[in-house]
Amino acid sequence: MKPCCRPVLQNRRWSRMLLSVLLCVSSLFCWSATAQEVSSEARFAPPAGMAPVPRGQDVLVLSQGSKVGYRVMEVSTIDEWGRRTTTDVAVWYPTEDQEGPFVYGYGRNTIRTRLAQNGTVAPGRYPLVVFSHGATGSGLTSAFLTETLARHGFIVAAVDHTDEVFLARIRPDATPQRKRGQAVRALAYAAKVRNKWLGDDAVASRPKISYRPAQIRATIDLLVNASRDRSSPFAGRLDTEHIGVMGHSFGAWTTMVVAGTVQRYADPRVDAAIALSPAVNGTVFSAEEVANIRVPFLLMFGSTEVTQGRGNDRKHFYDHLPGPKYMVEIEGAVHTTFSGGIRQEHPTLEGYLTQDVNRAAITRYAIAFMRYHLKGDGAAHQQLTIRGSGVTNYLYEE
């Protein structure tokens, strides 16, 4: 082999190995609750007296909206063990400034977009939505969703959780170098999250992973305080009475905790919440804990997760939520469809929305849900009353 060919071959081997790990992670996080698979039809059968959600033409147009500003902030917090952590928070927001080329970095992979980096916040007051990423991810690993949500009138903040293992970070210089064994460590970490912290030892493990809800609460504090600080670029721009949280996988657990399942870690300022492909088993949260969520709640997961043995979200979560509540099955989606960037998929953020029916559906319903429940947008509510493109099954009660 020619020496000059070795780096290219090594990169390809790394990419293949990382892809294999991510596919394994996807299968790991299917959290089967029982040995017997429950079909989608059974999960989404409407209660007595209710008709199925009709198919309809999508109302929400993702390409519309404002220009987006972007900046990186720092957040510090102390968890219940007295441990202080400081980490980065990516913040997207409406702006009137000119956008320019920008690149989200995920190690050697990138996603191109257009943003007004460190731009001014557009006049007005905007609800806050805080995002929590999944295991091995970063605050940028659902940028197709967080950036687009900002285009539709929100300030969106995504924290880099200080997990033991991660494959990317918000700041490119903080992303770990790819080393031999890193992919194996990522897989082992994902297995620990799945089998222990969100599995058999879910309740006992809560103090161990309480840094995650603590960092979400601290991020809310950060932006609320910035809105009250006359010297801050966010001074007077945050609608502090309307705050949402959302997260994927490990971040979905974090979201459910902050939204109220575990009162010890909940934040009463939260007004709406979205869980993207959360852990589904009989130990992660009790029925009584799920019933503690007193805010509008949206559950999403992929149709292929069901065929891979995903637990019954309706049995464990949906039926116990007081409501308003929504449960959406995304056509053809796997567990990792709710993130993006770590794998080489679309070179531009626009591609995630125009060439990817899965990601477009996820983004469309997340925006519609937040616009309706945090902004009272009647037009957005129309999207929540139909089963649009990219959605195989849908159930809701208001």
Phi and psi in degrees as a GROMACS rama.xvg file:
@    title "Ramachandran Plot"
@    xaxis  label "Phi"
@    yaxis  label "Psi"
@TYPE xy
-68.9121  136.277  LYS-2
-54.6142  -36.869  PRO-3
-67.6656  -17.1429  CYS-4
-85.7918  -16.6065  CYS-5
-62.2629  -47.2647  ARG-6
-58.7775  -40.317  PRO-7
-63.9961  -44.7598  VAL-8
-64.9276  -40.1213  LEU-9
-63.2112  -40.6259  GLN-10
-61.8996  -41.3732  ASN-11
-66.2348  -40.4278  ARG-12
-62.8926  -42.0998  ARG-13
-61.7535  -43.7177  TRP-14
-62.0367  -43.0121  SER-15
-65.2839  -40.957  ARG-16
-66.0205  -42.4737  MET-17
-65.0419  -40.6097  LEU-18
-61.4825  -41.2944  LEU-19
-62.5624  -41.0824  SER-20
-62.273  -45.0975  VAL-21
-64.5708  -36.4625  LEU-22
-66.9383  -37.4492  LEU-23
-65.8942  -41.7397  CYS-24
-60.1754  -41.3257  VAL-25
-58.6845  -43.4181  SER-26
-73.3936  -32.2859  SER-27
-60.4143  -38.3692  LEU-28
-90.987  32.1518  PHE-29
-93.6211  -1.20094  CYS-30
31.8638  69.6016  TRP-31
-70.9161  129.718  SER-32
-88.2314  -31.0422  ALA-33
-140.681  164.092  THR-34
-72.9852  -24.2539  ALA-35
-93.6329  122.946  GLN-36
-70.3066  137.117  GLU-37
-102.994  122.309  VAL-38
-66.9273  158.636  SER-39
-61.0796  -37.3603  SER-40
-60.8283  -40.6257  GLU-41
-68.4998  -38.3508  ALA-42
-64.1596  -36.2021  ARG-43
-106.268  12.4926  PHE-44
-64.1262  124.739  ALA-45
-68.5776  149.744  PRO-46
-59.1136  162.334  PRO-47
-56.5752  133.321  ALA-48
89.1502  -4.53055  GLY-49
-110.11  140.068  MET-50
-87.7069  154.24  ALA-51
-60.4187  152.061  PRO-52
-65.655  124.049  VAL-53
-74.7139  153.386  PRO-54
-69.8705  151.753  ARG-55
-164.151  169.522  GLY-56
-81.0734  133.421  GLN-57
-58.2612  137.679  ASP-58
-95.355  -40.3694  VAL-59
-78.297  127.194  LEU-60
-105.112  112.488  VAL-61
-67.9576  -28.5209  LEU-62
-74.4757  -13.7371  SER-63
-83.4559  164.951  GLN-64
128.014  -177.187  GLY-65
-85.9004  172.267  SER-66
-70.7088  159.996  LYS-67
-122.932  131.085  VAL-68
-95.8799  159.787  GLY-69
-149.145  135.179  TYR-70
-150.24  161.856  ARG-71
-113.736  129.905  VAL-72
-119.361  173.809  MET-73
-118.215  144.223  GLU-74
-130.234  138.669  VAL-75
-120.793  145.281  SER-76
-152.661  162.513  THR-77
-123.067  125.061  ILE-78
-85.9059  -176.72  ASP-79
-68.5847  -12.1555  GLU-80
-91.3706  -0.0667772  TRP-81
82.7202  11.6485  GLY-82
-86.8592  126.031  ARG-83
-92.6311  134.627  ARG-84
-128.759  144.05  THR-85
-126.965  129.813  THR-86
-148.506  174.462  THR-87
-91.0159  152.245  ASP-88
-130.064  123.717  VAL-89
-86.0549  132.678  ALA-90
-128.162  125.148  VAL-91
-111.269  149.661  TRP-92
-163.773  157.004  TYR-93
-65.4857  143.835  PRO-94
-146.454  161.484  THR-95
-107.05  0.993488  GLU-96
-73.208  159.912  ASP-97
-70.6474  134.175  GLN-98
-85.0662  151.451  GLU-99
-137.449  171.377  GLY-100
-59.0791  140.238  PRO-101
-146.797  149.447  PHE-102
-127.987  124.508  VAL-103
-83.7866  131.834  TYR-104
-105.702  138.222  GLY-105
-134.773  64.6577  TYR-106
72.951  -124.493  GLY-107
-83.2771  -13.8228  ARG-108
-89.74  151.1  ASN-109
-141.942  160.028  THR-110
-130.141  124.945  ILE-111
-89.0098  144.123  ARG-112
-152.587  -171.719  THR-113
-131.053  125.39  ARG-114
-143.044  161.749  LEU-115
-99.7065  92.7659  ALA-116
-65.8478  126.156  GLN-117
59.1273  28.2457  ASN-118
-71.4141  168.018  GLY-119
-78.276  152.202  THR-120
-79.9573  132.76  VAL-121
-62.6263  148.928  ALA-122
-55.3695  143.181  PRO-123
128.635  178.101  GLY-124
-124.12  131.927  ARG-125
-125.619  137.512  TYR-126
-61.1908  154.324  PRO-127
-103.154  135.814  LEU-128
-125.367  126.616  VAL-129
-108.791  131.873  VAL-130
-109.952  139.525  PHE-131
-119.34  121.618  SER-132
-81.5665  168.975  HIS-133
-85.2385  179.038  GLY-134
-60.1888  136.472  ALA-135
72.8145  2.19695  THR-136
-95.8787  -162.853  GLY-137
-145.145  177.822  SER-138
-63.8868  -11.6005  GLY-139
-100.078  -3.46059  LEU-140
-78.7146  4.03881  THR-141
-132.983  41.592  SER-142
-60.6121  -30.1809  ALA-143
-59.2675  -30.8298  PHE-144
-88.0456  -47.5751  LEU-145
-67.8721  -40.9966  THR-146
-66.483  -43.7524  GLU-147
-67.212  -34.7087  THR-148
-61.0471  -39.3675  LEU-149
-64.5953  -35.4016  ALA-150
-62.9184  -22.0164  ARG-151
-103.619  26.0756  HIS-152
97.7399  32.8371  GLY-153
-131.322  153.763  PHE-154
-92.3985  123.889  ILE-155
-120.835  128.277  VAL-156
-124.548  132.713  ALA-157
-128.666  121.77  ALA-158
-91.3573  145.278  VAL-159
-82.4254  98.9387  ASP-160
-64.491  144.183  HIS-161
-86.4873  58.8926  THR-162
-71.8682  163.598  ASP-163
-64.7635  -37.3344  GLU-164
-130.97  135.382  VAL-165
-150.286  150.206  PHE-166
-102.437  -10.6806  LEU-167
-153.603  161.12  ALA-168
-138.577  164.656  ARG-169
-62.946  -49.0564  ILE-170
-84.7297  126.008  ARG-171
-55.8705  -34.9747  PRO-172
-73.9817  -8.37167  ASP-173
-98.7185  -6.99059  ALA-174
-71.318  130.268  THR-175
-66.2506  145.497  PRO-176
-68.3134  144.921  GLN-177
-75.2025  120.208  ARG-178
-123.626  160.276  LYS-179
-60.4026  131.121  ARG-180
92.6392  -8.01209  GLY-181
-64.7153  -40.2698  GLN-182
-63.7841  -38.1318  ALA-183
-66.64  -40.9085  VAL-184
-63.1356  -38.9091  ARG-185
-63.6307  -41.7788  ALA-186
-66.0503  -41.3296  LEU-187
-65.055  -39.2636  ALA-188
-65.4246  -44.5223  TYR-189
-60.6309  -38.0919  ALA-190
-65.623  -38.2091  ALA-191
-65.6329  -42.1818  LYS-192
-60.7889  -46.3769  VAL-193
-69.3188  -48.1597  ARG-194
-85.4592  -29.4454  ASN-195
-108.453  -65.6814  LYS-196
-66.0849  -33.5855  TRP-197
-117.117  24.4696  LEU-198
-129.502  -123.408  GLY-199
-61.1222  -32.526  ASP-200
-106.536  30.9417  ASP-201
-59.1978  -46.2707  ALA-202
-70.984  -45.8212  VAL-203
-65.643  -25.1934  ALA-204
-85.2154  -8.45663  SER-205
-55.1595  -45.8536  ARG-206
-60.3822  -34.5011  PRO-207
-62.0182  -37.5827  LYS-208
-108.745  18.3809  ILE-209
-69.4482  -12.1088  SER-210
-61.6991  -27.5699  TYR-211
-67.9893  -56.8701  ARG-212
-61.1187  -31.2322  PRO-213
-62.6827  -38.4537  ALA-214
-72.0729  -31.0161  GLN-215
-69.0625  -45.0984  ILE-216
-61.9957  -39.8041  ARG-217
-66.361  -33.1407  ALA-218
-68.3366  -38.5605  THR-219
-61.6282  -45.2928  ILE-220
-56.4781  -45.0886  ASP-221
-56.6513  -48.634  LEU-222
-76.3776  -36.2379  LEU-223
-62.8367  -44.9251  VAL-224
-65.674  -37.2949  ASN-225
-63.1056  -36.0467  ALA-226
-65.5214  -25.9964  SER-227
-94.0409  -5.63642  ARG-228
-95.9715  115.234  ASP-229
-62.732  -21.8841  ARG-230
-88.0748  -4.63828  SER-231
-86.8316  147.774  SER-232
-64.69  -15.238  PRO-233
-99.9676  10.1289  PHE-234
-55.964  120.834  ALA-235
71.4409  8.0015  GLY-236
-101.281  -6.9155  ARG-237
-102.92  130.459  LEU-238
-84.1624  92.0854  ASP-239
-70.78  -8.70052  THR-240
-89.5131  -4.08573  GLU-241
-136.002  102.901  HIS-242
-130.353  131.899  ILE-243
-119.902  158.761  GLY-244
-131.79  149.934  VAL-245
-154.024  157.214  MET-246
-166.202  161.947  GLY-247
-114.384  131.294  HIS-248
60.9321  -115.487  SER-249
-56.3112  -34.5365  PHE-250
-71.1994  -25.6356  GLY-251
-69.6918  -40.081  ALA-252
-59.0638  -46.1956  TRP-253
-58.2127  -43.3481  THR-254
-61.3329  -46.3647  THR-255
-65.157  -34.94  MET-256
-66.3576  -48.7234  VAL-257
-64.4361  -32.6083  VAL-258
-75.8666  -11.7745  ALA-259
138.184  -9.34767  GLY-260
-59.0695  -43.2377  THR-261
-112.651  101.856  VAL-262
-56.3276  -30.5475  GLN-263
-59.5771  -31.7611  ARG-264
-113.24  4.9886  TYR-265
-76.4831  158.726  ALA-266
-121.372  112.784  ASP-267
-68.2814  -8.16454  PRO-268
-77.5146  -14.0389  ARG-269
-72.9591  131.56  VAL-270
-112.579  -13.0518  ASP-271
-162.424  151.747  ALA-272
-148.416  147.94  ALA-273
-129.811  128.159  ILE-274
-112.16  118.309  ALA-275
-99.6799  112.338  LEU-276
49.4872  60.7982  SER-277
-75.3372  167.729  PRO-278
-64.7496  135.019  ALA-279
-128.204  101.983  VAL-280
-157.539  177.53  ASN-281
-82.6649  -0.980876  GLY-282
-114.864  -18.2585  THR-283
-65.4959  -45.2166  VAL-284
-143.2  140.339  PHE-285
-78.1173  165.174  SER-286
-59.8782  -38.1147  ALA-287
-65.9594  -37.8095  GLU-288
-68.4526  -41.5495  GLU-289
-60.0952  -38.7513  VAL-290
-67.0625  -14.0235  ALA-291
-71.1039  -16.8247  ASN-292
-75.0157  109.107  ILE-293
-107.866  21.1395  ARG-294
-119.742  158.674  VAL-295
-53.0215  136.709  PRO-296
-137.255  134.958  PHE-297
-119.794  126.151  LEU-298
-107.098  135.107  LEU-299
-132.268  144.001  MET-300
-155.604  168.285  PHE-301
-91.6292  148.262  GLY-302
-64.482  -32.2419  SER-303
-73.484  -21.0519  THR-304
-64.3221  -32.3597  GLU-305
-66.557  -43.2471  VAL-306
-70.0472  -19.7008  THR-307
-88.8451  1.9402  GLN-308
103.348  19.9819  GLY-309
-60.8424  141.285  ARG-310
-64.3774  169.308  GLY-311
-85.2361  100.653  ASN-312
-59.0685  -33.8851  ASP-313
-67.8199  -44.5981  ARG-314
-64.2381  -41.6593  LYS-315
-91.377  -27.8608  HIS-316
-125.153  -64.593  PHE-317
-52.8768  -49.9134  TYR-318
-64.694  -20.8637  ASP-319
-95.6288  -9.38878  HIS-320
-73.8296  133.75  LEU-321
-63.768  -32.1197  PRO-322
97.7762  169.014  GLY-323
-57.2327  145.612  PRO-324
-145.61  148.5  LYS-325
-140.602  139.671  TYR-326
-134.562  119.251  MET-327
-122.071  131.332  VAL-328
-106.248  119.687  GLU-329
-87.7543  126.454  ILE-330
-61.6447  124.262  GLU-331
72.8048  3.67308  GLY-332
-81.0179  145.532  ALA-333
-107.039  179.812  VAL-334
-59.3253  -39.5698  HIS-335
-84.0106  -1.28411  THR-336
-62.8679  -25.635  THR-337
-79.3776  -0.141506  PHE-338
-124.777  -179.955  SER-339
-175.314  147.22  GLY-340
119.758  -39.5463  GLY-341
-64.332  -41.2277  ILE-342
-91.5799  154.692  ARG-343
-81.0657  106.988  GLN-344
-123.81  -71.4833  GLU-345
-117.833  131.301  HIS-346
-71.7343  -20.8759  PRO-347
-123.615  154.248  THR-348
-65.1268  -34.815  LEU-349
-57.7077  -34.996  GLU-350
-62.4552  -32.7516  GLY-351
-65.7093  -23.6543  TYR-352
-102.75  -28.9707  LEU-353
-102.241  -21.7899  THR-354
-114.602  4.46338  GLN-355
-135.447  98.5621  ASP-356
-61.0718  -36.1699  VAL-357
-59.0224  -56.3113  ASN-358
-64.9614  -35.1581  ARG-359
-63.4273  -41.5856  ALA-360
-66.0774  -43.9517  ALA-361
-57.0295  -48.2001  ILE-362
-66.844  -41.6627  THR-363
-62.2652  -46.3534  ARG-364
-74.7082  -31.729  TYR-365
-64.902  -44.4785  ALA-366
-66.1295  -44.6568  ILE-367
-59.6124  -42.8815  ALA-368
-62.9532  -48.3125  PHE-369
-69.1553  -37.8069  MET-370
-64.8802  -37.3188  ARG-371
-74.2554  -47.1146  TYR-372
-86.4763  -17.0989  HIS-373
-108.327  -18.7842  LEU-374
-123.54  -7.00845  LYS-375
67.7966  30.0023  GLY-376
-78.7843  109.754  ASP-377
-65.6051  -36.3888  GLY-378
-64.2604  -39.9293  ALA-379
-63.4332  -33.7638  ALA-380
-63.2127  -30.495  HIS-381
-58.8712  -36.7879  GLN-382
-63.7033  -33.6975  GLN-383
-77.7983  -5.31823  LEU-384
-103.688  1.32525  THR-385
-130.725  158.935  ILE-386
-98.4175  97.8547  ARG-387
-85.7873  -167.301  GLY-388
-63.7703  142.798  SER-389
81.3711  5.54269  GLY-390
-118.469  122.233  VAL-391
-87.1204  -40.6502  THR-392
-141.368  149.505  ASN-393
-155.354  136.625  TYR-394
-141.393  134.664  LEU-395
-149.569  155.464  TYR-396
-142.012  128.779  GLU-397
